[in-house]
């Protein structure tokens, strides 16, 4: 029987995610603001968790009703058959988001939903689950519009951009699913040369190598649905086994990474080793302004500094024109993609972007700039740069 799901993703990737989910067996996939609503059976849910590179979570809809006051939301949450899916020994946490809700306190709504779930279990089993805000077994999500409340159980657990490795990462400037979406937008295909010349902790390199070897992004981790009482164990084993069988062995790939900061190169190498992908990627310490392209043509994707990573605004203002010069001089024949959260700095590069795609890195509005570096490509005086 088809269930209803919602998969959030980084804003700007909704249409790409809808296409990806359809390819994984989703039905009636509809891109909406911030994600995709879709329908499918439990095998499609398992597959989406295991194989989606773009989704942040897979949320399973378990109840919905109109409301006018807090008591209506309590009644909805109490009526859901929670005890069919997990036990009072499983810890819970409730998350509430709202758009145009007339109710004053989301904290109070969160408390009322938690009370309703606990009261449901006390009625059915005589025991109530406890709350764990740090690492709950079951995450319950509520979404309120102006007059409708919808309840979901999170089938993913940890967000899906956590692929199950990357021990050397600090708080990454770029989540893995956003990086995968940027790779999709670049049009890069396995077999083409790929370079990230400011690789940081190696997120683009890791995602590219996994794509090239057809490694499902969730093969190295566990999911919340594995603890559900109604888990189809043989179905899940079949889905996971099929993905495992497709995985290609590690081999040298036309994927290259570099960074001017030696510590960043070391961090990338450590993360690639943790993912068993160190032999797939060529890593060097190099200055983008001086390094040569590793092939006659290919795709460059990078997240250059815009803010604190280089430091002062004057340094950045000097760097971007030099970057434009380096691309013109050394990267002819390449498609180059720069991801930036600063609308002013890319104007200094002195090259006309053939495409600007709006994306959000968390709450920060960014752009993905495409530069097609053909021989004699249009180099402009800096003062004539167009607005983004």
C-alpha positions as CSV (number, residue, x, y, z in Angstrom):
1,X,0.0,0.0,0.0
2,X,1.3,3.4,-0.9
3,X,2.3,5.7,1.9
4,X,2.8,9.5,1.8
5,X,6.3,11.0,2.4
6,X,8.0,14.4,2.4
7,X,11.7,14.8,1.7
8,X,13.2,18.2,2.6
9,X,16.3,19.3,0.8
10,X,18.5,22.4,0.4
11,X,16.4,25.2,-1.2
12,X,17.1,25.4,-4.9
13,X,17.4,21.6,-5.4
14,X,13.7,20.7,-5.2
15,X,13.2,20.0,-8.9
16,X,16.4,17.9,-9.0
17,X,15.3,15.9,-6.0
18,X,11.8,15.2,-7.5
19,X,13.6,13.7,-10.6
20,X,15.9,11.7,-8.4
21,X,13.1,10.3,-6.2
22,X,11.1,9.3,-9.3
23,X,14.1,7.3,-10.5
24,X,14.1,5.6,-7.1
25,X,10.5,4.5,-7.4
26,X,8.6,7.5,-6.0
27,X,5.1,8.2,-7.3
28,X,3.3,11.6,-7.6
29,X,6.6,13.4,-6.7
30,X,5.8,17.1,-6.4
31,X,8.5,19.7,-5.8
32,X,7.3,22.3,-3.3
33,X,9.2,25.0,-1.4
34,X,11.9,23.3,0.6
35,X,11.4,19.7,-0.5
36,X,9.4,17.1,-2.4
37,X,6.1,15.4,-1.4
38,X,5.7,11.9,-2.8
39,X,4.1,8.6,-2.5
40,X,5.5,5.1,-2.5
41,X,5.7,1.7,-0.7
42,X,8.1,0.9,2.0
43,X,10.7,-0.4,-0.4
44,X,10.7,3.1,-2.1
45,X,11.2,4.6,1.4
46,X,14.1,2.4,2.1
47,X,15.6,3.1,-1.3
48,X,15.2,6.8,-1.0
49,X,17.0,6.8,2.4
50,X,19.8,4.6,1.1
51,X,20.3,6.2,-2.4
52,X,19.1,9.8,-2.4
53,X,22.1,12.1,-2.7
54,X,20.0,15.3,-2.4
55,X,17.3,14.6,0.3
56,X,18.0,15.7,3.9
57,X,15.4,13.3,5.4
58,X,12.5,11.0,4.4
59,X,9.5,11.9,6.6
60,X,6.6,9.6,6.7
61,X,3.1,11.2,7.1
62,X,1.1,9.5,9.9
63,X,-1.7,12.1,10.5
64,X,-3.2,15.3,9.4
65,X,-6.2,17.4,10.3
66,X,-7.5,21.0,10.4
67,X,-7.1,22.8,13.7
68,X,-8.2,26.0,15.4
69,X,-6.6,25.7,18.8
70,X,-3.9,23.8,20.7
71,X,-6.4,21.1,21.9
72,X,-7.1,20.1,18.2
73,X,-3.4,19.4,17.7
74,X,-3.3,17.4,20.9
75,X,-6.3,15.3,19.8
76,X,-4.7,14.7,16.4
77,X,-1.4,13.5,18.0
78,X,-3.3,11.3,20.5
79,X,-5.3,9.6,17.8
80,X,-2.2,8.4,15.8
81,X,-1.4,4.7,16.3
82,X,2.1,5.3,17.5
83,X,2.3,2.0,19.4
84,X,2.0,0.0,16.1
85,X,5.4,1.4,15.1
86,X,7.6,1.8,18.1
87,X,7.6,1.0,21.9
88,X,7.6,3.1,25.0
89,X,11.2,2.0,25.6
90,X,12.1,4.1,22.5
91,X,13.1,7.7,23.3
92,X,11.3,10.4,21.4
93,X,11.8,14.1,20.4
94,X,9.2,16.4,18.8
95,X,10.1,19.0,16.2
96,X,7.6,21.7,15.2
97,X,7.8,24.1,12.2
98,X,5.0,26.5,11.1
99,X,4.1,28.8,8.3
100,X,1.4,31.4,9.0
101,X,0.1,29.5,12.1
102,X,-2.1,31.7,14.3
103,X,-0.9,29.9,17.4
104,X,1.4,31.9,19.6
105,X,3.9,29.4,21.0
106,X,5.6,26.6,19.0
107,X,7.3,25.5,22.3
108,X,3.8,24.9,23.8
109,X,2.6,23.0,20.7
110,X,5.8,20.9,21.0
111,X,5.0,20.1,24.6
112,X,1.3,19.3,23.8
113,X,2.3,16.8,21.0
114,X,4.8,15.1,23.3
115,X,2.1,14.9,26.0
116,X,-0.3,13.4,23.5
117,X,2.2,10.7,22.3
118,X,3.0,9.8,25.9
119,X,-0.7,9.7,26.9
120,X,-1.4,7.4,23.9
121,X,1.3,5.0,25.1
122,X,0.1,5.1,28.7
123,X,-3.4,4.2,27.6
124,X,-2.2,1.3,25.3
125,X,0.7,-0.1,27.3
126,X,0.7,1.5,30.7
127,X,4.1,3.0,30.1
128,X,5.2,6.2,28.5
129,X,8.3,6.9,26.4
130,X,10.9,9.4,27.6
131,X,12.3,12.4,25.8
132,X,15.9,12.5,24.5
133,X,16.7,15.8,22.9
134,X,20.2,14.8,21.9
135,X,19.9,11.4,20.3
136,X,16.3,10.2,20.1
137,X,15.3,6.8,18.7
138,X,12.1,8.3,17.1
139,X,11.9,11.9,15.8
140,X,8.4,13.2,15.4
141,X,7.9,16.2,13.1
142,X,4.9,18.5,13.0
143,X,4.2,21.0,10.3
144,X,1.5,23.7,10.8
145,X,0.0,25.9,8.1
146,X,-2.6,28.5,8.9
147,X,-5.3,25.9,9.5
148,X,-3.8,22.4,9.0
149,X,-1.5,20.3,11.2
150,X,0.5,17.4,9.7
151,X,2.4,14.8,11.7
152,X,5.4,12.8,10.4
153,X,7.8,10.2,11.7
154,X,11.3,10.6,10.5
155,X,12.4,7.4,8.8
156,X,16.0,8.6,8.4
157,X,17.4,9.4,11.9
158,X,20.5,11.3,11.4
159,X,20.1,13.7,8.4
160,X,20.9,11.9,5.2
161,X,23.8,14.3,4.3
162,X,25.7,12.5,7.1
163,X,27.1,9.7,4.9
164,X,28.7,7.8,7.8
165,X,32.3,8.9,7.5
166,X,34.4,12.1,7.4
167,X,36.1,11.9,10.8
168,X,38.4,14.9,10.1
169,X,35.6,17.3,9.2
170,X,34.9,20.3,11.4
171,X,31.6,22.1,10.8
172,X,31.6,21.9,7.1
173,X,30.8,25.0,5.1
174,X,28.9,22.8,2.7
175,X,26.5,19.9,3.5
176,X,27.0,16.8,1.4
177,X,23.6,16.9,-0.3
178,X,24.1,20.5,-1.4
179,X,27.5,19.5,-2.8
180,X,25.9,16.6,-4.6
181,X,23.2,19.0,-6.0
182,X,25.9,21.4,-7.2
183,X,27.6,18.5,-9.0
184,X,24.3,17.6,-10.6
185,X,23.8,21.2,-11.8
186,X,27.3,21.3,-13.2
187,X,26.4,18.4,-15.6
188,X,29.6,16.6,-14.7
189,X,29.5,12.9,-15.6
190,X,31.8,10.1,-14.5
191,X,34.6,9.8,-17.1
192,X,35.0,13.6,-17.4
193,X,38.0,15.1,-15.5
194,X,36.9,16.8,-12.3
195,X,38.8,19.2,-10.1
196,X,38.1,21.0,-6.9
197,X,41.2,23.3,-6.5
198,X,40.1,24.7,-3.1
199,X,39.0,21.4,-1.7
200,X,38.8,22.1,2.1
201,X,37.7,19.0,3.8
202,X,37.0,17.2,0.5
203,X,33.2,17.2,0.3
204,X,33.0,17.7,-3.5
205,X,35.7,15.1,-4.0
206,X,34.0,12.5,-1.8
207,X,30.6,13.0,-3.6
208,X,32.2,12.8,-7.1
209,X,34.1,9.6,-6.2
210,X,30.9,8.0,-4.8
211,X,29.0,9.0,-8.0
212,X,31.7,7.7,-10.2
213,X,31.8,4.3,-8.5
214,X,28.0,4.1,-8.1
215,X,28.3,3.9,-4.3
216,X,24.9,4.5,-2.6
217,X,25.5,7.4,-0.2
218,X,23.8,5.6,2.7
219,X,25.8,2.3,2.6
220,X,28.0,3.3,5.5
221,X,25.3,4.2,8.0
222,X,22.1,3.1,9.7
223,X,18.6,4.6,9.5
224,X,15.7,5.1,12.0
225,X,13.3,2.8,10.1
226,X,15.6,-0.1,10.9
227,X,14.2,0.1,14.4
228,X,10.5,0.3,13.5
229,X,8.3,-2.7,14.6
230,X,6.9,-3.1,11.1
231,X,10.3,-3.2,9.3
232,X,10.2,-5.5,6.3
233,X,13.5,-7.1,7.0
234,X,13.7,-9.1,3.8
235,X,12.7,-6.2,1.7
236,X,15.3,-3.9,3.3
237,X,17.9,-6.6,2.9
238,X,17.0,-6.9,-0.8
239,X,17.2,-3.1,-1.3
240,X,20.6,-2.9,0.5
241,X,21.9,-5.9,-1.3
242,X,21.1,-4.5,-4.7
243,X,22.9,-1.3,-3.9
244,X,25.9,-3.2,-2.5
245,X,26.1,-5.3,-5.7
246,X,26.2,-2.2,-7.9
247,X,29.1,-0.7,-6.0
248,X,32.3,-0.7,-8.1
249,X,35.7,-1.4,-6.5
250,X,37.9,1.6,-5.8
251,X,40.2,2.6,-8.6
252,X,42.1,5.6,-9.8
253,X,39.6,8.2,-11.2
254,X,40.1,11.4,-13.1
255,X,39.2,13.3,-9.9
256,X,41.7,15.9,-8.6
257,X,41.8,18.0,-5.5
258,X,44.1,20.6,-4.2
259,X,44.3,23.5,-1.6
260,X,46.8,26.1,-0.8
261,X,46.5,25.2,2.9
262,X,48.4,22.0,3.7
263,X,46.2,21.2,6.6
264,X,43.1,21.2,4.3
265,X,44.8,18.8,2.0
266,X,45.6,16.6,5.0
267,X,41.9,16.8,6.1
268,X,40.7,15.8,2.6
269,X,43.0,12.9,2.5
270,X,41.9,11.7,6.0
271,X,38.2,11.9,4.9
272,X,38.9,10.0,1.7
273,X,40.7,7.3,3.6
274,X,37.8,7.0,6.0
275,X,35.5,6.4,3.0
276,X,38.0,3.9,1.4
277,X,38.3,6.3,-1.5
278,X,41.9,7.6,-1.0
279,X,43.2,5.7,-4.1
280,X,40.5,7.2,-6.3
281,X,41.5,10.9,-6.0
282,X,44.7,12.7,-6.8
283,X,45.5,15.2,-4.0
284,X,48.1,18.0,-4.0
285,X,49.0,21.1,-2.2
286,X,48.7,23.9,-4.8
287,X,47.7,27.5,-5.3
288,X,44.7,27.7,-7.6
289,X,46.2,30.9,-9.1
290,X,49.3,28.9,-10.2
291,X,48.2,25.3,-10.8
292,X,47.7,23.9,-14.2
293,X,44.6,22.1,-15.5
294,X,45.2,18.3,-15.3
295,X,43.5,17.6,-18.6
296,X,42.5,19.4,-21.8
297,X,38.9,19.7,-20.7
298,X,36.7,18.9,-17.8
299,X,34.7,20.3,-15.0
300,X,35.9,22.5,-12.1
301,X,33.7,23.0,-9.1
302,X,34.8,24.9,-6.0
303,X,33.6,26.9,-3.1
304,X,36.0,29.8,-3.0
305,X,36.3,32.0,0.1
306,X,33.7,34.6,0.7
307,X,34.2,36.0,4.1
308,X,36.4,34.8,7.0
309,X,38.4,32.0,5.3
310,X,40.8,34.4,3.6
311,X,40.2,37.3,5.9
312,X,40.1,40.9,5.0
313,X,37.8,42.3,2.3
314,X,40.9,43.9,0.6
315,X,42.5,40.4,0.2
316,X,39.3,39.0,-1.3
317,X,38.9,42.0,-3.6
318,X,42.5,41.3,-4.9
319,X,42.0,37.6,-5.1
320,X,39.0,37.5,-7.4
321,X,40.5,39.4,-10.4
322,X,43.5,37.1,-10.1
323,X,41.2,34.1,-10.1
324,X,39.6,35.4,-13.4
325,X,43.1,35.8,-14.9
326,X,44.1,32.2,-13.8
327,X,41.0,30.7,-15.3
328,X,41.5,32.5,-18.6
329,X,45.1,31.6,-18.8
330,X,45.2,28.0,-17.7
331,X,41.7,26.5,-17.9
332,X,40.7,26.9,-21.5
333,X,38.3,24.1,-22.5
334,X,36.9,23.7,-19.0
335,X,33.5,24.3,-17.5
336,X,34.2,26.1,-14.2
337,X,31.6,26.5,-11.4
338,X,32.1,28.8,-8.4
339,X,29.7,28.6,-5.5
340,X,29.5,31.9,-3.5
341,X,27.4,33.5,-0.8
342,X,28.7,37.0,-1.6
343,X,27.0,38.6,-4.6
344,X,29.6,41.3,-4.9
345,X,32.8,39.3,-5.0
346,X,32.1,37.3,-8.2
347,X,31.6,40.6,-10.1
348,X,35.3,41.2,-9.5
349,X,36.3,38.1,-11.4
350,X,36.1,39.9,-14.7
351,X,34.4,37.0,-16.6
352,X,30.8,36.9,-17.8
353,X,28.9,34.0,-16.1
354,X,26.9,32.0,-18.6
355,X,24.6,30.9,-15.8
356,X,23.7,31.9,-12.3
357,X,21.7,29.5,-10.2
358,X,20.2,30.6,-6.9
359,X,20.8,28.1,-4.1
360,X,20.6,28.2,-0.3
361,X,23.4,27.0,2.0
362,X,21.3,26.7,5.1
363,X,19.7,30.2,5.5
364,X,22.3,31.9,3.4
365,X,21.3,32.8,-0.2
366,X,24.1,31.9,-2.6
367,X,24.7,31.6,-6.4
368,X,26.3,28.9,-8.5
369,X,28.2,30.8,-11.2
370,X,29.0,28.9,-14.5
371,X,32.0,30.0,-16.6
372,X,32.6,28.2,-19.9
373,X,36.3,28.7,-20.5
374,X,36.6,28.4,-24.3
375,X,39.6,29.8,-26.2
376,X,39.3,33.5,-26.4
377,X,36.4,33.6,-23.9
378,X,34.9,36.9,-23.2
379,X,37.1,38.7,-20.7
380,X,35.6,42.0,-19.5
381,X,37.0,45.1,-17.8
382,X,36.2,44.7,-14.1
383,X,34.1,47.9,-14.0
384,X,31.7,46.5,-16.6
385,X,30.7,43.4,-14.7
386,X,27.0,42.7,-14.7
387,X,24.9,42.3,-11.6
388,X,24.0,38.9,-10.3
